[in-house]
């Protein structure tokens, strides 16, 4: 499993190089290791190599992993990054630290109501559909402000920013242009007075373009854990 440690180091070097190219401080970009379909031992190996934040797309799989790694719970940060149905909000509110994929108010209201009072507020991002893909989750950019205001007002949640998953492209200029659409929405929400600090943009194949556009958190799975 030392291979995971090596791959993590390579990803960190990519992030540092991308930050240098963009004139940014590498401390301003967090690495979220996407551990979906990989077992608890892979997470344990990544944690041993210094990784703290882990992203899960599938709620049930994530909950099982959180339980399997219970002795590390205080040291790990768990992010729910996949689409969220109403019947899964309670377990997410109880078990996870972050949710990146809020795209409608009903889901946010349920998470707020179901977040246990003894836990800190659930850290949340709105998912924005920046390229209008019909099958994509995410709030349209022109509806983001209204949703953000409503979510920011909910108790037990703290709105941190935006997440976007543009259609894949091999063209770095296209990748960057799509990420910049998310940045523009983020800037508009901040101009409205919302205190946001997170842009969850970029994955294994396009993290350089995301960082050049302004991402503060990249979600990397394949480059750390291998092909699924």
N, C-alpha and C positions, 0 to 999 in steps of 0.2 A: 504493500500500500504506500510505500515511499514514493511511488510514481505520482500519486495524487499531490504529494508535497512538491515534487518537481514541477508538475503542471501548474500548480497554484503560483509558484514562484515565477514561471514564465508569463502567466496572466498578469501578475503584479508588474512585471517588467514592461509588458505591453501598455498597461495603464500609465505607468510613469513616462514612457516614451511619448504616448499620445498627449499627455499633459504638457510635456516639454515642448512638443510641436505647437501646442495651442497657447503656450505662455501661461499655463495654469499650474497651481500648486497641487501635486498628487494627493495631498491630504484632503483636498476638496472633492475627491471621488471615492465613494465606498464600493467595495466589491461584495456583491451578493452571490453566493455560490448556490446554483440551482441544482438541488439534489434529487429531483423527481426521478423515479424508477431505480435509483441507487439506494442500497440498504443502509442501515444504521452504521455499519462498520466503515462505509465510505465517508459518512459524515464525521465519524470519530477520527478517521485518518486526517481529514481536512482540518478539523479542530486542533489536532496535535501539531499541525503545520501552521497554526496561528489564525485560522479562519473562525470567525464568530457568527456571522449572519448567514442564514440558509433559507432558500426559497423553495416552496412546494406548490405545485400546480393543482394537485389532487388532495382534497381535504382529508379523506379517510387515510390515505397513505401518509400524509403529514402527521396526523394525530397518532398513528401507530408508531411512527419514528420518534415523535416527541416522548411517547411513553417508554419506548425501548432505550432512550437516552436520558431517562429521568434524572440520573445522578449528575448529568451535565446541565440540567435545565437552567440554573442560575448563570451559567457561562455562555449559553447560546441564545441567539435572537432568531426567532422563527417568523418568516414572512409568507403570507398566503398571497400568491401571485396569479392564480388561475381564476376563471369565471366562478362566480359565487351564486348558488341558488338559495332561495329563502329557507329551505329545509336544512341547510348546512350552517346557517349563521350562528346558531347558539354554540356549537362546538368550536367554531373559529373564534368567537368572542371570548370563550373560556380558555382557549389553549394557545392562540397565536399572539405575537407582539405587534405585527404589522399586517395590514391588508392593502394591496396595491390596486385592486381591480374593482373599485366601487364605480358603477356607472348609472345607478338610479337611487333615488332617495329612499325607497322602501328598504333596500338592503342596508343602507347606512342607519336608518332608524332602528332596524332589528338588532344590528350589531351594538348600537348604543344602549338599547334597552337590556340586552343580554350580557353586556360586559360586567363581570362581577365587581362589586363596589370596592373590594379590597385590592384589586389590581390597578396599576396605573392606566391612564387612558390608552385606548387602542390607537396606534399610529396609523393613519390611513392616507391613501392617495386616490385621486380620481383617475380612472382610465379614460383617456381621450382617444377617439378614433380620428387620427390625423389625415388618413387618406381615403376615407369614405367607403372602405371595403364593406360590401353588403353583409358578409358573414362575420364581420368583426364585432367583438364587444367594444364598448366604449361610448361615452357621451359625445355627441357632435361638438366641435369647438365652439359653435355659437350658442350652445346651451350650457357650457361649462360654468359660466359665472353664476347663473341662477342656482345650479346644483351645489357649487362650492360654498355659496353663502349659506345654504340650508344645512349642509353637512357641518360646516364650521360652527354652527350654532348648537349642535347636538352635544349633550353631556356625555362623558365617558369616551368620546372620540377626540383625537387631535388631528386636524387636517394638515398634512405636511407638504403635499404637492401633487404632482401629476405623474402618471405612468402612460407610456405609449408603446405599441408594438406595430410599427409600420410593415407593409408588405415587403418581403425580402427583395433586395436588389443587389446586383454585383457592382453597380456603379456607385462609387463613394459619393459623388456629387449628388446623386438622387437620394441616397441614404441621409446625407446631411440636410438636404432641403426638407425632407419629411420630419426630421428631428427638430429643425428650426420652427416648424409649425407648432410643435408642442411647446417649445420655448416661448413663442409669441403668446400662446394662451396663458402660460405660467406668468409671464410678465404683465399681462392684462389683469390677472387676478390679484397680483401683488399691487398693481396700480390702484385697484379698487379698495386696498386696505387689508387684504388677507395676508397673514404672516406665513408665507410658504418658504421652504428651504430645500425641497427635494424634487429633482427631476429624474425619475426612474426610466432611463433610456439606454438602449444598447445591449447587445448580447454577444456571444462568441464571435460571430461573423462581422459585426459592424460596430464594435465598441469604440474604435478609433474615430469614426464619423460622429458617434454620439458625444464623445468627449469634446471633440472640436466644436460641436454645437452648444455644449454647456451642460451635459449630463452630470449629475452628482452621485448617481448610483447605477452601476452596470450589473446586469443579471446574466451570469455566465455559468453554463452547465457543461456543455460538450468539451470545451477547452480545459476544464478541470477534471471531470470525471470520465470523459471518453464518450464514444458514440452510444446512443441508446439502442 
